Amino acid sequence: MKRIISFLTLAMLCAAYVAAQVTEPTLVTKMYVTAGDKVDEEATEFSGNAPMTARFEAEVDNPDGLEINYEWRLTRQSTRELVFSRAEQNTEFTFVESGTFLMELRWSYRLNGDLIEGESPASFVVTINESRMEVPNAFTPNDDGKNEIFRVKEGYQSIVEFHAAVFNRQGKKMYSWDDISKGWDGTCNGRECPDGAYYLVIDARGADGRKYKIRKTINLLRTYDSTASSLR
């Protein structure tokens, strides 16, 4: 009996010694943002327009190669609703809905058969603006460097889907585009379109779920004098 107790004691001492020699892993989280003029830019938080793609990484120092478990959790901050949970070291997500979101990483590792929770690393707050979009009534492609392109007004926010087309009075399509930052230069198949009224059709959707269905007449004014008055 004494020998059995001695053996168990020795085994426990050996396990404790081994555990004492193991270097526990450490972890740092990072976020990289791609949105607008930002491309893969490191950030600790984000507030801006959709769509925004974020890459989340866990940089680990694990010299003894212990088994590590990862769980990224994205929640909507106002309701704590879980958007997703992913069991991977690094992950990526494109934000196309408005609101404020919290991204956290839970992690753990195994040491001598025990599951040990790692210290909570930095979390990230992402705020996506509600949508906004306005279009002008006219443009003046007369090579004076002002108002040359018909496009959505500056200041648009969080438009995640967009399609626009312009038609003449006979219903012929003059031009169409799917990039909200682009627009129509007043030509069709390389030829200048005449002054006059054209019909604009825009179908778009914002990150807040708002749908934009714009149907309106716009004016092409090549002979317009920009020094005389202003257009809206």
C-alpha positions in Angstrom: 0.0 0.0 0.0 2.8 2.4 0.9 4.4 1.6 -2.5 1.2 2.5 -4.3 0.9 5.8 -2.4 4.6 6.6 -3.1 4.1 5.9 -6.8 1.0 8.2 -7.0 2.9 10.9 -5.1 5.8 10.6 -7.5 3.5 10.7 -10.5 1.8 13.9 -9.2 5.2 15.5 -8.5 6.4 14.6 -12.0 3.2 16.1 -13.6 3.6 19.3 -11.5 7.3 19.5 -12.6 6.4 19.1 -16.3 3.6 21.7 -16.0 6.1 24.1 -14.4 8.4 23.7 -17.3 5.7 24.5 -19.9 5.5 28.0 -21.2 1.9 29.0 -21.4 0.9 30.6 -24.8 0.1 34.3 -25.1 -2.1 35.9 -27.7 -2.7 39.4 -29.3 -5.7 40.2 -31.6 -5.6 42.6 -34.6 -8.1 44.0 -37.0 -7.4 45.1 -40.6 -9.9 47.2 -42.4 -10.7 47.7 -46.1 -13.3 50.4 -46.9 -13.3 53.4 -49.1 -9.7 54.6 -49.5 -8.5 52.3 -46.7 -6.9 49.1 -47.9 -6.0 46.5 -45.3 -5.3 49.2 -42.7 -4.8 48.1 -39.1 -7.3 49.7 -36.7 -8.6 49.2 -33.1 -12.1 50.4 -34.0 -14.1 51.5 -37.1 -16.9 54.0 -37.7 -18.0 54.6 -41.3 -19.9 53.3 -44.3 -20.7 49.9 -45.6 -19.6 47.9 -47.3 -16.6 47.4 -45.1 -14.4 44.2 -45.0 -12.5 43.5 -41.8 -9.9 40.8 -41.3 -9.4 39.6 -37.7 -6.2 37.8 -36.7 -4.9 36.1 -33.6 -1.1 36.4 -33.3 0.0 33.6 -30.9 3.2 33.0 -29.1 3.1 29.3 -28.4 6.7 28.0 -27.9 5.6 24.6 -26.6 3.1 23.9 -29.3 0.1 23.5 -27.0 -3.3 22.7 -28.6 -5.3 26.0 -28.9 -9.0 26.4 -29.5 -10.3 29.7 -31.0 -13.8 31.2 -31.1 -14.5 34.5 -32.8 -17.9 36.0 -31.8 -19.5 38.9 -33.5 -22.5 40.4 -31.8 -24.8 43.3 -32.4 -24.1 45.6 -29.5 -27.6 47.0 -29.0 -29.3 43.6 -28.5 -26.3 41.3 -27.9 -27.7 39.2 -30.8 -25.0 36.8 -32.1 -24.2 37.4 -35.7 -21.8 34.5 -36.0 -19.4 32.3 -34.1 -16.3 30.9 -35.9 -13.8 28.4 -34.7 -10.7 29.5 -36.5 -7.5 31.4 -35.7 -8.1 34.1 -38.3 -11.4 35.2 -39.9 -12.8 37.8 -42.3 -16.2 39.4 -42.5 -17.9 42.1 -44.8 -20.2 44.4 -42.9 -23.3 45.3 -45.1 -25.8 46.2 -42.3 -25.9 49.4 -40.2 -25.5 49.3 -36.5 -22.8 48.9 -33.9 -21.1 45.5 -33.6 -18.6 43.9 -31.1 -16.0 41.4 -32.2 -14.4 39.3 -29.5 -12.1 36.3 -29.4 -12.5 33.5 -26.8 -9.6 31.1 -26.7 -8.4 28.2 -24.6 -5.5 25.7 -24.5 -4.9 22.2 -23.2 -2.2 21.6 -20.6 -1.8 18.1 -19.1 -5.3 17.2 -20.2 -6.9 20.3 -18.6 -8.7 22.9 -20.7 -7.5 26.4 -19.6 -9.1 29.6 -20.7 -6.8 32.2 -22.1 -6.8 35.8 -20.9 -9.3 38.0 -22.8 -7.5 39.9 -25.6 -8.5 43.2 -27.1 -12.0 43.3 -28.7 -13.1 45.5 -31.6 -16.1 47.8 -32.0 -17.4 48.4 -35.6 -20.1 51.0 -36.3 -21.7 51.1 -39.7 -23.6 54.3 -40.6 -27.2 54.4 -41.8 -27.6 54.9 -45.6 -28.0 58.2 -47.4 -28.2 59.0 -51.1 -29.2 62.0 -53.2 -29.0 62.7 -56.9 -28.8 66.0 -58.8 -31.3 67.3 -61.4 -28.9 68.3 -64.1 -25.3 68.3 -65.3 -23.2 70.3 -67.7 -20.6 68.3 -69.8 -19.2 71.4 -71.5 -15.5 70.9 -70.7 -15.3 73.7 -68.2 -14.2 71.3 -65.5 -17.4 71.7 -63.4 -20.3 69.3 -63.1 -19.0 67.2 -66.1 -20.4 63.9 -64.9 -23.9 63.0 -63.8 -23.4 61.0 -60.6 -24.8 60.6 -57.1 -24.1 63.7 -54.9 -21.1 63.5 -52.6 -21.8 62.5 -49.1 -23.7 59.2 -49.9 -23.4 56.7 -47.1 -23.6 52.9 -46.7 -25.0 52.0 -50.1 -24.4 48.2 -50.5 -26.3 47.7 -53.8 -26.5 50.1 -56.7 -27.7 50.2 -60.3 -28.4 53.2 -62.4 -29.5 53.7 -66.0 -30.3 56.7 -68.2 -32.8 56.6 -71.1 -33.7 59.1 -73.8 -37.3 60.2 -74.6 -37.8 57.3 -77.0 -36.8 54.8 -74.2 -33.4 53.9 -75.6 -30.8 53.2 -73.0 -28.0 55.8 -73.1 -25.8 54.4 -70.4 -25.9 52.3 -67.2 -23.5 51.8 -64.3 -23.2 49.7 -61.1 -20.5 51.6 -59.2 -22.0 54.4 -57.1 -18.8 56.5 -57.4 -19.1 56.5 -61.2 -21.6 58.2 -63.5 -22.7 59.3 -67.0 -20.5 61.7 -69.1 -23.4 62.6 -71.5 -22.3 60.3 -74.4 -23.7 57.2 -76.0 -21.4 54.8 -77.9 -18.7 57.5 -78.0 -21.0 60.2 -79.4 -22.2 63.3 -77.5 -25.9 63.2 -76.7 -27.9 66.4 -77.4 -29.1 68.8 -74.8 -32.4 68.0 -73.3 -34.3 65.9 -70.8 -33.4 62.3 -70.0 -35.0 59.7 -67.7 -33.0 58.4 -64.8 -33.7 55.0 -63.1 -31.8 54.1 -59.9 -32.4 51.0 -57.8 -30.2 50.8 -54.7 -30.2 49.4 -51.2 -28.7 50.8 -48.0 -27.0 48.9 -45.1 -30.0 49.8 -43.0 -32.3 47.9 -45.4 -33.7 51.1 -47.0 -34.5 50.7 -50.6 -34.0 53.5 -53.1 -36.1 53.5 -56.2 -35.5 56.8 -58.0 -37.4 57.6 -61.2 -36.9 61.2 -62.4 -36.2 63.4 -65.3 -32.7 64.9 -65.5 -31.3 67.6 -67.8 -28.2 67.6 -69.9 -27.1 71.2 -70.5 -23.9 71.5 -72.6 -24.6 75.2 -73.3 -25.0 76.1 -69.6 -22.9 79.0 -68.3 -21.6 78.0 -64.9 -20.6 81.5 -64.1 -24.2 82.8 -64.5 -25.9 80.7 -61.8 -25.7 77.3 -60.0 -27.4 74.0 -60.5 -28.7 71.7 -57.8 
